[in-house]
Amino acid sequence: MYRRVIELAAEVLEAAEHIKPSQYAKREVLARKGLLGTKLDEWVTAIMYAVYKRLGIIDEIIRLCFGDEEYLRTVPCFVRQLYRIIVNEVYFDRRSETKMEEITRKILSSRGYAKYAEDTRRLIHFAHTFVPPECVDIFDEIFWKLNFPKWFAKRLAKLLGSVEEAVKLIKIWNSKAPLSIRVNSLKTTPEELKERLWKKYRVYIEYGKFTKYILKIYGSIPFNRCEEFEQGLFIVQDEASALVGYILGPRPGETVLDLCAAPGGKTTHIGELMKNTGKIVAVDVSKLRMERLIWQCKRLDINIVEPVLLDGRQVPARYGQIFDKVLVDAPCTSSGTIRKNPEVRWLLKEEEISEYAKLQKELLVAGLEAAKHGAVVVYATCSVFVEENEQVIKYVLDKGLAELEEIAWPEGVSRGITEIDEEMKKCIRLWTHLHDTTSFFVAKLRKT
């Protein structure tokens, strides 16, 4: 059984190099094998998240073992993932060196990679005996002990005002998050769904911190066999993400633009808040994610959505200024989602931040251009970086395209970074260690 878990985990990690996000890759591999919702699914998921959380450390150990910066890139993708699992299991989880050699030799042989058996044996022994170097400063400690990149930790310390606060955030990001779901208000109530899920699955459930339409589940629910999920009584959504819909405040009968809509969490929430009356133009460039949005709309019985496969920057040219409300949930570094997507910390490169910021400015300008005069435009990201948040807002304010409106609800959240501009106190930030949500930024603009 352990061999099968290791082999499946390597397959999932291999698929995740080509299919993003990684949850989609896992779902595709395990669904193909009829294993979704099984014990094997749980074990593979645990290994996948452990590898992603520790990826930078794991790759550094592999580099030190072979003494070659490029070695990992030269081996087949499946072998690369198997190496990463080996280090996770042997160095971090202290699995038997002998047992791991036996299992991996069989896996490599069965897949035509027998020539890597000797390198694999070498890596297993190296991982088993590896002792990390002595830390020279706090950021070294954060790297080796909290599995977190130094450059990212330094940025967090500056953002949050101290290394201590950054460490608190990183520790929460390293912990397991509860499953957060949003109740479909068109089909049930929070009280009814909470009671129903408790009776059926015996999992501990609590209401969200800011809205009772978010339920936080501490335990496991088998989605592939969950009647409530199939009936569209809920959707998986983080509480911070759900707050965006309330802040936008769409009304029945309005015409709303969701500029970067897929995979549909916020789109379907807007539809609920509009009571399925009016129109939502849901724009996205990804066909795969758009298919997910269409599926979610059908499952939740949201029937006012017009899905449009289009670059959001082209919306004003196609539609003109017709929208009563606009949501720009911009593509971002996803740096606030590390608790759910632990690989982000290692895959993100610092130079990518400015690339995202350029796109975000263009999308927000397009969203404002497509809005009616005086319309509300909400900008949101799941990023922690000021370049993607406050600086994007300052960009459109300086151009005179909009005015900021203060977000008065919910109470108890953090405010925007005012070092950028005093106006940013009207924006809100949610931090995982303070608010138990994805780390999020939201700004409410009114087109001038």
Legacy VTK file of the C-alpha trace (Angstrom):
# vtk DataFile Version 3.0
C-alpha trace
ASCII
DATASET POLYDATA
POINTS 448 float
0.000 0.000 0.000
2.805 2.440 0.897
4.439 1.850 -2.484
1.155 2.687 -4.224
0.791 5.890 -2.226
4.333 7.000 -3.132
3.831 6.169 -6.811
0.459 7.942 -6.970
1.867 11.000 -5.214
4.689 11.176 -7.771
2.123 10.943 -10.590
0.092 13.774 -9.086
3.146 15.993 -8.635
4.198 15.203 -12.195
0.766 16.240 -13.510
0.859 19.389 -11.376
3.880 20.658 -13.312
1.567 21.036 -16.309
-1.916 21.499 -14.788
-2.541 24.502 -12.531
-3.615 24.806 -9.793
-2.245 21.632 -8.237
-5.671 20.648 -6.858
-6.913 20.296 -10.446
-3.987 17.986 -11.252
-4.683 15.820 -8.221
-8.378 15.651 -9.027
-7.696 14.669 -12.640
-5.199 11.893 -11.805
-7.249 10.363 -8.995
-10.581 10.672 -10.833
-9.098 8.797 -13.783
-8.224 5.969 -11.410
-11.531 6.071 -9.515
-9.797 7.055 -6.269
-11.375 10.416 -5.404
-12.610 10.514 -1.821
-10.797 7.312 -0.817
-8.190 6.752 1.876
-5.556 6.758 -0.862
-6.758 10.230 -1.833
-6.190 11.409 1.760
-2.676 9.945 1.927
-1.635 11.300 -1.474
-3.009 14.730 -0.581
-1.031 14.738 2.672
2.216 13.941 0.836
1.500 16.498 -1.898
0.946 19.308 0.602
3.976 18.290 2.671
6.235 18.321 -0.396
4.907 21.700 -1.515
5.302 23.225 1.940
8.930 22.048 2.102
9.802 22.310 -1.591
12.631 24.833 -1.300
14.330 22.863 1.479
13.802 19.589 -0.393
15.351 20.931 -3.595
18.274 22.395 -1.641
18.977 18.994 -0.064
18.868 17.359 -3.516
21.237 20.026 -4.850
23.661 19.453 -1.978
23.488 15.686 -2.512
24.467 15.835 -6.181
26.496 19.057 -6.067
24.810 20.355 -9.199
22.386 23.293 -9.539
20.970 21.860 -12.767
20.692 18.179 -11.790
16.964 18.212 -11.015
16.173 19.727 -14.408
18.046 16.984 -16.254
16.045 14.033 -14.902
12.564 13.004 -16.168
9.662 14.798 -14.504
8.376 11.669 -12.730
11.849 10.907 -11.331
12.178 14.520 -10.157
8.933 14.237 -8.193
9.973 10.862 -6.774
13.228 12.423 -5.529
11.253 15.157 -3.792
8.982 12.630 -2.115
12.029 10.633 -0.994
13.523 13.652 0.798
10.165 14.482 2.362
9.670 10.945 3.630
13.248 10.155 4.699
14.573 13.504 5.972
11.419 15.113 7.350
9.287 12.098 8.300
12.214 9.768 9.127
10.996 6.802 7.090
13.175 3.692 6.932
16.136 4.053 4.574
15.996 0.348 3.653
12.247 0.350 3.037
12.457 3.453 0.853
15.259 1.914 -1.233
13.174 -1.220 -1.819
10.023 0.695 -2.783
11.680 3.213 -5.090
13.742 0.542 -6.852
10.518 -1.287 -7.761
8.788 1.916 -8.866
11.704 2.968 -11.073
12.011 -0.494 -12.607
8.287 -0.754 -13.398
8.339 2.629 -15.174
11.494 2.149 -17.216
13.692 4.375 -15.045
15.949 1.665 -13.593
19.086 3.609 -14.564
18.247 6.138 -11.822
18.290 3.478 -9.081
21.869 4.229 -7.985
21.291 7.983 -7.793
18.098 7.268 -5.868
19.951 5.083 -3.364
22.552 7.832 -2.953
19.844 10.445 -2.303
18.057 8.253 0.249
21.261 7.803 2.251
22.134 11.508 1.986
18.668 12.571 3.173
18.786 10.072 6.033
22.076 11.485 7.360
21.663 15.151 6.379
22.221 17.823 9.039
21.248 21.389 8.074
23.909 24.111 8.296
24.126 26.441 11.273
21.829 29.444 10.904
23.569 32.828 10.733
20.495 35.061 11.196
16.740 34.991 11.802
15.959 34.646 8.100
18.199 31.573 7.906
16.162 30.134 10.781
12.912 30.960 9.008
14.196 29.184 5.887
15.336 25.961 7.585
12.862 25.760 10.470
9.698 27.263 8.963
10.272 26.212 5.337
10.016 29.720 3.970
12.057 31.718 1.404
14.255 34.451 2.871
13.299 37.158 0.368
9.604 36.584 1.045
10.087 36.582 4.835
11.961 39.901 4.641
9.095 41.437 2.668
6.535 40.173 5.197
8.552 41.627 8.081
8.533 45.024 6.373
4.818 44.795 5.552
3.770 43.728 9.036
6.215 45.923 10.936
8.325 43.228 12.591
9.951 39.840 12.107
7.895 38.521 15.023
4.624 39.346 13.277
5.898 37.804 10.045
6.762 34.596 11.920
3.225 34.444 13.344
1.794 34.668 9.832
4.189 32.056 8.424
3.376 29.630 11.252
-0.344 29.939 10.524
0.317 29.473 6.816
2.145 26.265 7.732
-0.882 24.917 9.632
-3.849 23.051 8.218
-6.803 25.254 7.342
-10.405 24.236 7.998
-12.585 23.619 4.957
-14.441 26.852 4.255
-17.738 26.655 2.361
-20.306 29.270 1.355
-23.966 28.411 1.800
-26.105 28.777 -1.335
-28.773 31.146 -0.031
-31.042 30.336 -2.989
-31.423 26.745 -1.805
-30.930 26.547 1.952
-30.005 28.444 5.111
-26.773 28.343 7.128
-28.608 26.789 10.059
-30.194 24.025 7.975
-26.981 23.114 6.162
-24.887 23.190 9.343
-27.296 20.817 11.060
-27.527 18.524 8.052
-23.748 18.208 7.583
-23.229 17.626 11.299
-25.790 14.838 11.451
-24.466 13.099 8.341
-20.683 13.478 8.712
-20.174 14.208 12.433
-17.693 16.995 11.714
-17.230 20.066 13.887
-18.625 23.156 12.134
-18.570 26.818 13.091
-19.896 29.957 11.430
-17.513 32.362 9.723
-16.024 35.253 11.645
-17.746 37.895 9.491
-20.774 36.145 7.969
-22.810 33.109 8.969
-23.128 32.191 5.281
-19.594 30.855 5.574
-19.265 27.546 7.411
-15.851 26.346 8.569
-15.590 22.580 8.728
-12.966 20.848 10.859
-12.927 17.374 9.402
-13.350 15.548 6.124
-16.330 15.461 3.767
-16.241 13.087 0.754
-17.233 15.461 -2.058
-17.579 12.690 -4.620
-20.298 11.140 -2.436
-21.703 14.287 -0.833
-25.388 14.718 -1.665
-25.435 18.297 -0.360
-22.590 19.237 -2.710
-24.253 17.579 -5.707
-27.507 19.404 -4.932
-25.676 22.741 -5.010
-26.342 23.613 -1.380
-22.820 25.011 -0.999
-19.593 25.895 -2.768
-16.045 25.755 -1.414
-14.989 29.368 -0.842
-12.775 31.215 1.610
-14.449 33.782 3.838
-12.264 36.648 2.577
-13.287 35.819 -0.978
-16.961 35.796 0.021
-16.673 39.243 1.616
-15.862 40.702 -1.805
-19.388 39.992 -3.064
-20.964 41.732 -0.078
-18.674 44.755 -0.526
-19.602 44.982 -4.226
-23.275 45.011 -3.181
-24.958 43.873 -6.424
-28.740 44.300 -6.583
-31.423 42.318 -8.406
-31.931 43.586 -11.945
-28.490 45.164 -12.346
-25.977 44.445 -15.091
-22.717 43.371 -13.468
-19.274 42.699 -14.933
-17.031 40.101 -13.313
-13.836 40.863 -15.199
-11.645 37.908 -14.153
-14.434 35.543 -13.239
-13.346 31.905 -13.456
-13.563 29.499 -11.713
-16.743 31.160 -10.461
-16.730 31.462 -6.682
-17.427 35.187 -6.665
-19.549 35.052 -9.840
-22.004 32.608 -8.291
-22.092 34.635 -5.075
-22.977 37.764 -7.051
-25.762 35.757 -8.710
-27.111 34.723 -5.314
-27.030 38.296 -4.015
-28.899 39.402 -7.168
-31.468 36.653 -6.476
-30.966 35.331 -10.007
-32.414 38.527 -11.488
-30.453 40.762 -13.866
-27.310 39.873 -15.787
-23.697 38.984 -14.992
-21.119 39.131 -17.778
-18.398 36.739 -16.582
-15.131 37.256 -18.472
-12.001 35.117 -18.339
-9.148 34.083 -20.648
-8.815 30.481 -19.426
-10.985 27.912 -21.195
-10.345 25.284 -18.496
-11.303 27.628 -15.675
-14.304 28.914 -17.634
-15.589 25.360 -17.988
-15.361 25.129 -14.204
-17.356 28.361 -13.854
-20.107 27.091 -16.156
-20.282 23.837 -14.185
-20.508 25.715 -10.877
-23.318 27.928 -12.180
-25.321 24.873 -13.244
-24.690 23.080 -9.956
-25.756 26.100 -7.894
-28.678 27.006 -10.213
-27.301 30.446 -11.075
-28.876 31.213 -14.462
-28.112 34.902 -15.102
-24.455 34.462 -16.086
-23.183 35.113 -19.604
-19.740 33.428 -19.801
-17.354 35.215 -22.177
-13.941 33.842 -23.115
-12.034 37.088 -23.579
-9.044 39.084 -22.363
-10.563 41.436 -19.796
-8.648 44.378 -21.253
-10.802 44.096 -24.386
-14.139 44.424 -22.559
-14.623 48.213 -23.019
-14.171 47.895 -26.784
-16.778 45.133 -26.975
-19.374 46.338 -24.454
-18.896 50.066 -23.943
-19.879 51.660 -20.612
-22.938 49.599 -19.680
-22.215 48.067 -16.268
-23.879 49.074 -13.000
-21.246 47.270 -10.924
-17.823 45.878 -11.797
-15.653 43.379 -9.962
-11.965 43.205 -10.853
-10.714 40.145 -8.985
-7.366 40.421 -10.708
-4.894 37.628 -11.467
-2.137 37.937 -8.884
0.812 36.211 -7.255
-1.636 34.367 -4.941
0.846 35.139 -2.177
-1.953 35.309 0.388
-3.142 31.745 -0.310
-0.103 29.865 1.024
-2.094 28.069 3.717
-4.150 26.468 0.926
-1.477 26.492 -1.795
1.832 25.921 0.032
3.830 25.616 -3.196
3.282 29.315 -3.973
6.024 30.353 -1.532
8.637 28.461 -3.559
7.315 28.829 -7.104
6.846 32.594 -6.917
9.808 34.684 -8.082
10.208 38.205 -6.723
10.548 39.684 -10.209
7.067 38.355 -11.118
5.403 40.828 -8.742
5.964 43.803 -11.047
4.735 41.779 -14.043
1.452 41.051 -12.258
1.146 44.688 -11.166
1.362 45.891 -14.778
-1.457 43.536 -15.824
-3.548 44.481 -12.778
-3.360 48.183 -13.614
-4.466 47.482 -17.184
-7.376 45.314 -16.016
-8.551 47.832 -13.421
-8.449 50.635 -15.999
-10.512 48.427 -18.339
-12.993 47.682 -15.559
-13.410 51.386 -14.839
-13.824 52.191 -18.533
-16.590 49.578 -18.836
-18.497 50.932 -15.826
-21.243 53.522 -16.020
-20.470 56.981 -14.651
-20.763 56.838 -10.857
-20.756 53.024 -10.765
-19.055 51.029 -8.010
-15.939 49.111 -9.043
-14.397 46.712 -6.528
-10.770 45.649 -6.894
-9.542 42.588 -5.001
-6.530 40.291 -4.872
-5.340 37.404 -2.739
-1.852 38.935 -2.677
-0.003 40.530 0.238
2.280 42.784 -1.820
1.686 46.554 -1.998
2.730 46.581 -5.671
-0.370 44.510 -6.487
-2.697 46.338 -4.139
-2.272 49.873 -2.813
0.037 50.902 -5.663
-2.487 49.698 -8.258
-5.212 51.754 -6.572
-2.961 54.815 -6.352
-2.275 54.456 -10.078
-5.962 54.881 -11.056
-6.512 57.596 -8.436
-3.577 59.600 -9.811
-5.089 59.283 -13.295
-8.374 60.715 -11.988
-10.347 57.657 -13.100
-12.073 57.015 -9.766
-12.449 57.977 -6.130
-11.944 55.646 -3.191
-14.903 54.876 -0.954
-14.342 53.704 2.586
-15.228 50.077 3.244
-17.059 50.347 6.569
-17.974 46.645 6.861
-16.832 44.211 8.091
-15.491 45.574 11.366
-12.322 44.233 12.923
-10.280 43.996 9.725
-6.961 45.676 8.959
-6.638 48.764 6.794
-4.575 49.420 3.679
-0.918 50.454 3.890
-1.069 54.240 4.353
2.652 54.766 3.666
1.646 54.539 0.004
-1.107 57.135 0.393
-3.252 58.222 3.332
-6.333 57.392 1.223
-5.476 53.685 1.512
-7.000 53.606 4.992
-10.319 53.301 3.121
-9.226 49.906 1.755
-9.154 46.716 3.801
-6.693 43.893 4.295
-7.319 40.507 5.838
-4.404 38.540 7.288
-4.489 34.808 7.910
-2.964 35.038 11.407
-5.338 37.824 12.461
-8.616 36.986 10.720
-8.389 33.240 9.959
-8.940 33.773 6.232
-6.821 33.871 3.112
-4.721 37.063 3.185
-6.700 39.465 1.005
-6.877 43.071 -0.182
-10.104 44.845 -1.192
-10.694 48.387 -2.455
-14.029 49.996 -3.330
-13.899 52.635 -6.059
-16.503 54.883 -7.604
-16.010 55.868 -11.230
-15.688 59.610 -11.730
LINES 1 449
448 0 1 2 3 4 5 6 7 8 9 10 11 12 13 14 15 16 17 18 19 20 21 22 23 24 25 26 27 28 29 30 31 32 33 34 35 36 37 38 39 40 41 42 43 44 45 46 47 48 49 50 51 52 53 54 55 56 57 58 59 60 61 62 63 64 65 66 67 68 69 70 71 72 73 74 75 76 77 78 79 80 81 82 83 84 85 86 87 88 89 90 91 92 93 94 95 96 97 98 99 100 101 102 103 104 105 106 107 108 109 110 111 112 113 114 115 116 117 118 119 120 121 122 123 124 125 126 127 128 129 130 131 132 133 134 135 136 137 138 139 140 141 142 143 144 145 146 147 148 149 150 151 152 153 154 155 156 157 158 159 160 161 162 163 164 165 166 167 168 169 170 171 172 173 174 175 176 177 178 179 180 181 182 183 184 185 186 187 188 189 190 191 192 193 194 195 196 197 198 199 200 201 202 203 204 205 206 207 208 209 210 211 212 213 214 215 216 217 218 219 220 221 222 223 224 225 226 227 228 229 230 231 232 233 234 235 236 237 238 239 240 241 242 243 244 245 246 247 248 249 250 251 252 253 254 255 256 257 258 259 260 261 262 263 264 265 266 267 268 269 270 271 272 273 274 275 276 277 278 279 280 281 282 283 284 285 286 287 288 289 290 291 292 293 294 295 296 297 298 299 300 301 302 303 304 305 306 307 308 309 310 311 312 313 314 315 316 317 318 319 320 321 322 323 324 325 326 327 328 329 330 331 332 333 334 335 336 337 338 339 340 341 342 343 344 345 346 347 348 349 350 351 352 353 354 355 356 357 358 359 360 361 362 363 364 365 366 367 368 369 370 371 372 373 374 375 376 377 378 379 380 381 382 383 384 385 386 387 388 389 390 391 392 393 394 395 396 397 398 399 400 401 402 403 404 405 406 407 408 409 410 411 412 413 414 415 416 417 418 419 420 421 422 423 424 425 426 427 428 429 430 431 432 433 434 435 436 437 438 439 440 441 442 443 444 445 446 447
